[in-house]
Amino acid sequence: KQWYQRRVRELLSGHKGPVTSLVFSQGMLISSSWDKTARVWDTFERKGTTDTLTLSSDCTAVVARPDGAQIAVATLNSEITIYDLKLSVTVGTIEGRNDLWGGRSKDDLISAASQKRNRCFTSLSYSADGAVLLAGGRSKYICIYNVEQAVLIKTLCSVPQSLL
């Protein structure tokens, strides 16, 4: 059979908004959505959703730690939530708003022009040992975080190649 003639074998339902990111890890499928949830699906046991993580804003990205014990979920309000899959609890939150604005204080005035740029993380990646999280997205800044302490280690600034 051709690929377009094959039938759907299984349907995963649960999100009420568009799915923004998917990751497969340790037999689990993890999805994030604009419905402010991340869901963990047991793909081998066919049990459907095993965990639902409710977040404060629309989800933009999800990543699993290489050992499959944790996931990190980024949201539109520039937060990264760290969730322990084995314990089914949130173990930390990284507030990235000020890091994406390049050190701007919460009390600084924001112009209408800069407010239009919705800065958030859209891409996440764990280091091989799971101790460090790399986050980038709608900003010229790429942030490197210590996951356990939920602190910024370093900020990298990307510039257009034409300026080099």
Secondary structure as GFF3:
##gff-version 3
##sequence-region A 1 164
A	DSSP	three_ten_helix	3	5	.	.	.	ID=ss1
A	DSSP	beta_strand	19	25	.	.	.	ID=ss2
A	DSSP	beta_strand	28	33	.	.	.	ID=ss3
A	DSSP	beta_strand	37	42	.	.	.	ID=ss4
A	DSSP	beta_strand	48	54	.	.	.	ID=ss5
A	DSSP	beta_strand	59	64	.	.	.	ID=ss6
A	DSSP	beta_strand	70	75	.	.	.	ID=ss7
A	DSSP	beta_strand	79	84	.	.	.	ID=ss8
A	DSSP	beta_strand	89	95	.	.	.	ID=ss9
A	DSSP	alpha_helix	97	100	.	.	.	ID=ss10
A	DSSP	alpha_helix	112	116	.	.	.	ID=ss11
A	DSSP	beta_strand	121	126	.	.	.	ID=ss12
A	DSSP	beta_strand	132	137	.	.	.	ID=ss13
A	DSSP	beta_strand	141	146	.	.	.	ID=ss14
A	DSSP	beta_strand	151	157	.	.	.	ID=ss15
A	DSSP	three_ten_helix	161	163	.	.	.	ID=ss16
###
